[in-house]
Amino acid sequence: MEFRKQLKRIIRSLDEGSWDEMKYLITALRNHEIATLIESTPPKGRHLIWELLDSETENQVLQHLSEEVRGEFLDSMDTAELVSAAGELDTDDFADILQQLPDTITQQVLSSMDAADRARVEAVLSYSEDSAGGLMNTDAITVRPRHLLELVLRYLRRQQDLPQMTDELIVVNSRDEYVGVLPLSLLLTTDPSVTVREVMNTEVEALPVDLPDTEVARIFAEEDRVSAPVVDDAGKLVGRITIDDVVDVIIEDADETILARAGLDLDEDTFSPILKSTRRRAIWLGVNLVTALLASSVISLFEETIVKVVALAVLMPVVASMGGIAGTQTLTLVIRGLALGHIAGSNIWWFLNREFLVALLNGLLWAALVAIGASYIFDDMTLGFVISVAMVLNLVIAAIAGSLLPSILIKMNIDPALAGGVILTTITDVAGFFVFLGLATYAYA
């Protein structure tokens, strides 16, 4: 709440041109709060705020900005400024920044770094951004099984600073192959005369470097991890992942799922230029128009029936809407289940059977109520029967489509969170209109 008040004061100072007050207020903000301030300000004001920051703060704020907003400032930074950022940021965060730059600029920055820093950044850049390798940092502290705990403690005391989120040391052999972990809690409470081998935990599994980031997040959640070692195909330690990066993955996945349903990108800037936003949304609107025309074409097939029984036009949206909501409920459960690893080929048919029965029972319940209401309002028992049967059938169709659609889209390499909603709505609309008007045509023939 306090930050929101500060945000309003800073934006008011920006509008009034009170630079001294604005600079004073900004100095009291943390790095991620400054990033939020920048993203909450239209483009012109952003650059004014950026100019009030010192170089160290700029470097720290960069990692908290969305890709699109961050790109605005990266375009104005020279090689020296980018190399300076490398010294301030974690390796994985700086690698994310470099991936936004043109290849020529990236190579210039890398060639300007010292050999050790360059090797660490290149190691992360060699892996997919959405994998364990892309998430990892290379700042892990390693020890050997033969070392005495007393020696390990002396080594740690000589360090000026420990990497953030260090809850355990990673144990490797002479070939840098992962062996296990040494929790700091054990290191501090165990007799220092014993060796690492005697107290290390070998049951903690390392994460493969090519493991998808969603799987990494699932493992952290299930095993309550703070950090995890990352190994290559040969079992050699290449880095570690910490919980702060996993939280970012979880938030990004949640945001992506929400925005994808509206056809928006994860890094869609709230204050992006008009033409850029128009171009992005036009594609999605075009797809929606095609699906709407498809549903309308089904309605046109039954034009004579609608003219004969005008009440059909009033009740058509009810059938389509009920199917759409029921299908969306099932679709959402399946997408969530797939993300959590709850749904697989072995249990999808059980889930489908469950959703079929749920849709059937709900369909019978609401169809009966709608049938009674339609028969009373329009004084037409036939109309009540037609809409009740159509509702039951459309809810069942929606449940089947919602259950199977995500798996089908995944096999086609299409994100179900992005395309599932549009396709499902088309299915329920077309099926609902066709069944309802088809039954009506037969009943009133």
N, C-alpha and C positions, 0 to 999 in steps of 0.2 A: 504493500500500500504506500509506504514512504517513497519508494522508487517512482511510482506513478505520479505522485505529487511533484517530485523533482523533475520528472519528464515534462509535465505540463509547464512548470516554471521555466525550464530551459527553452522549450518551444516558444513560449510567450516572449522571452528575452530575445530569441532569434527574430521573431516578427517585429519587435520594437527596435532592433539594432543595438541592444545593450550588450556589447561584446565583452566588457569587463565582467559583468555579472554572469554572463553565460560561461566564460572561461572558469570563473570561480566555482560555479555549480558543477561543471564537468569534472573538475579535479576531485570532487567528492565521490564520483561514480566508479564502480569497478569495471573491468574491461568488458565483460559480457553485457553490462548495462549500457556502456557507451555504444556497443554494437547495436543494441535494441534501439537506442536513441537515433542512431544514424538511419536504421531501417524504417523508423517511424517518421522520418523527415523527407519531404520532396527533394529531388535531385539537387537543386540549387543550394538548399540549406545544408545538405550533406557535406559538400565540399568546404563550406564555411566552417563547419564543425571540425572537419578533418584537419584544416589548417591550424586549429587551436591545439592540436595534440602534439606532444613531442615524439621523436622517432621511436623510442622504446615502447610507448603506449600504442602507437600506430601498429607496430609489429604484433603486439599481443591482441589488439582488437581485430586484426585481419582474420584470425582463426575462428572468430565467433560470428563473422558475417556470412550470409548466404552467398552462394557462388556468383549469382548475377550482380549483387551489390559489390561484392569483393572485386569482381572483374573491373568495375568502374575505376577503382583506385589502383589496381595493378597496372592498368594501361598507362598511368601517369608516373609509375615508379621506374627508376633506372636500375641498371645491374647492381650498382653499389648498394642501393637501398634494399634490394632483394637479398643480396648476400648478407647484409646486416640482419635481416629478418631471420635468416637461417640460424644465426647464433642465438636468437631469442626464443625460437619456437622448438617444440619437440619435432623429431624427425618425421613422424607420420603426418603431423599438421603441416609442416613445410612442404612435404611431398604433395599433399592435396593442393596446395597453392601452385606449385610448379605445373601440375597437370592442367591448370587453366591457361597456361601461357603457351604461345606458339613454340614449336620445337626449336627454332633458332634462338629464341630468347632463353629457353630452358638450358640449352647447351652453353650459352654464354655465362649464365649464372653458375652452372656446375663447374665450368672451367675456371671460374674466379674463386671457387672455394678451396680450402686446403684439402689435402688428400684424404684425411680421415673423415671429415664431414661429408665430402663428396661420395665416398664409398658407402657411408650409411644411408644417404639419401637415395643413391642409385639402387641400393638393395631393396628399398621400399618401392621405388618406382618400377622395378622389374615385375611386380605382382599386380594383379587386378585390384582396382580400388575397392571392389566389393568382396574382397576375400580377407582371410586372416593375415596374409602377407601385406595387404594394403592398409590394414588397421594397426599393425604392430609398430612398436618402437624398438630401437636397437640399443637401448640403454640398460639392458639387463646386467645384474651383478652375478657373476658365476664363481663357484668354488669347486674344488675337487674332493672326491670321497675320502682320500687319505689325509686331508688337512685336519688338524686339531681345531676344536672350536675356539680355543684360546687364540690361535693364529688368525682365525676368521674375525674375531672380535677386534684384535689389534688392527687388522686391515681396515675394518669399517670405521674405526676411530680416526684413522688417518685421512679419511675422505672429508672434504669440505662440505659436501652435500650428498644426500642420497637421492636417486631418482624418485619422482613422485609415485605414490601408490605402491611403494616397496613393502610388501607384507611377507615376502619370502625370498630367499636366495635360490638360484637355480644351480643344481649340481650337474656337472658334465665330466666326462672322462677325458683322457689325454687327446682324444680325437675330436673333442668338442661335441660328442654325441650326448644327447639328453639322457640323464640317469634318474633324476628325481628332484625334489625341492626340499629346502631347509627353511621351515617357518621361523620368522624372527622370534616368535613367542618361545619356541623350543631352544633357540640359540641363547636367549637371555636367561632361561631358567634351568638349563642343563649344566652338569659338571663340565667345565671348560677343558678338562684333560681328556675327554673322549673325542673320537673322530667324527667327522661328518657322516661317514658311512653308518655309524651306529644309531644315529637319530634321524636321518633323512627319511622322507616319505616317498616311497617309490610307486605308490598306488595312484598318484595324481598323473593323469595322462596329459601329454602335450598335444597341442592342436596342430593339425597338418597345415602347411602354409597356404594351400589352395582351398581350404574349407570356406564355404560361403559365409558372408557376414551374418546372415540370419541364423545359421547354425551356431555360430560363435555366440550370438546373443542368447540363444536357447540354452546352450551349455552353461553360460554364466548364470542364467536365471535358475536353472535346475540345481546347480552345484554350489550356488552362493559364492562364487569366486570374486576375488578382488583383482587378481591378475592371473595370467596363464602363459606358460612358455609356448613358443611356436617353433616347429621344426620343419626341415625340408624333407624331400623324399628319402634321403639317406639317414634320417634321424638326427641330423646335426642341428644344434640350436641356432636359430637365425634372429630371434628377437622375443618380445613378449607383448601381450595385449593387456591393457588395464581397463578397469570398470568404467572410467570416464568416456573412453572411446565407444564402449558397448552401449552406454546410455544414449550416446549420439545416434547410434545405429537404430535403436529402438524408437527414438523420437522421429527420426527421418522416415522409418518404415510406416509409422502411424500417420504422419503427415502426408506421405505419398499416397497411402490408401484413401485418405479423405479427399485429397485434391484430385486424384486420378478419376474419381467418380464424376467430377465436374469437367474433366478434360484439361486440368491445369497441371503445370510442371511443379515439381517439388521446390524449385528455386524461383518460382514466379515472384517477381518483385511487386510489392503492394503499390509502389509508385513508378512502375516501369512506363516508358513512353507509350503514347496512344497507339501508334502504328504497330509497335511490337506486340502489344497486348491484343490488338485487333487480329493480327496475323495468326497468333497462337490459337485464339478461340474460334476463328473462322472455320478451321478444319473440323473441330468438334461439332460446331453448329451444323456444318454441312452433312456430317454423318447422321446427326439427329434428324435433319430434314429428309434424308433418304428413307430412314426407318419410318418416319411419320407418313411419308407418301405411300410406303408399302401398306401400312395399316389403313390408310384412306382408300387405297385401291380395293381392299377387301370389302370395305363398306359399300363402295360403288357397285359391287356385284349384286347387292341386295336392295338396290334403289327402289324397285317396285314394291317390295315388301314394306320398306320404311314408309313409303307414301301411303300404303294401305293401312298400316298400324303405326300412327305417329308416336305412340307411347314408346316404341322401340328406341327412337332417337333419344328419349329422355333417360332410358335405363341402360343404354349401351356403356356409358362411362363407368357405371357401377360394376359391371362384370369385369371390365378391363382393369379397373383400379384395384379391386379385391385380389385379382390374380397377380398384379404387379407387386402389391405389398407382401403377399404370401411368398412369392418367388424371391423377393429381396431378402426376406428374413432367412430363408434357406440358404441363399447364395452367400450372405454374410457369415453364417455359421460355417459353411464349407471353407471359405477363404481363410477364416480365422483358424479353423481346424488344420488346414494344410500348412499354415504358417507355424503353428505350434507343434506340428508333427503328429497330431492326434488322428488325422484321417489319412489312410493309405489304401492301396488296392485291396487289402485283405478285409477292410471293414466298411468300404464305401457302400456295398450292397446292403449291409445291415442299416446304415444311416439312411439310404434311399428308402428302404422299407418303412423305417420309423417316420420319415418325413411324409411318405405316401399316406400312412394312417393318420398322422396329425392333420394333413390337408383334407383328408376325407371327412374326419370328424368335424373340423371347423367348417368345412363346406356344407355339411348337412345342417349344422346349427344355424349358420347365417343365411343359408339358402331358404330354410324354412321361414325365418323371420321376414326376409325380403319377399318371399312368395306371398305370404299373408298380407303384407303391406301393399304390394303391387296389385293383388287381386281386389283388395278393398278400395284403393284409391282410384284405379282405372275400371273397376267393376268388370274384371275379365279374369276368370279362373285359368284360362288357357295361357294368358300372359304370365301369370304367377308361376305356372308349371314350367314354362319355357325358361324363365330367368333363373329358377331354382336349379334346374338341371345344368344350365350353362355355367352357373357359378361353381357348382361342385366339380364339373369337368375342368374348368379353367384353373381352379385351385390345385387340382391334382396334377395337371400339366405343368403348372408353375413350380410345384414341389419337385417334380422329376427333372425339369430343366435346371432349376437352381442347384440340385444335387450333382448333376453330371457335367454341367457347363464348365466349371473351373478346371476339372481334370482334362477335358477335351481341349480347352484353350491352352493349357500348359503344354500339352503334347504338340500343339501347333506353334509353340514358342511365343504365345501372346499372353500378356499380363492379364489375369482374370479381374484384378482390381480395376484395371483401366477399361477393358472392353466388356466385362461381364454384365454390368448394369444395363448398357445400351442394348446388347443382344437379348438379354432376358426381358427387358421391357418390350422389345419388338415381338418376341415370342408370345408373351402374355397378351399383348394387344391384338395381334393377328389371330391367335387362337381364340381369344375371348369374343372378338367380333364375329369370326367365322362360325363358331359354335352357336352363339346366341342368335345371330341372324339366320343361320342355316336351319336351326330348329324352328324358328318362327316361320320361315318360308314353308317348311313342311307342315307345321301345325295349322297355318291359316290358308293353306292351298285349297 
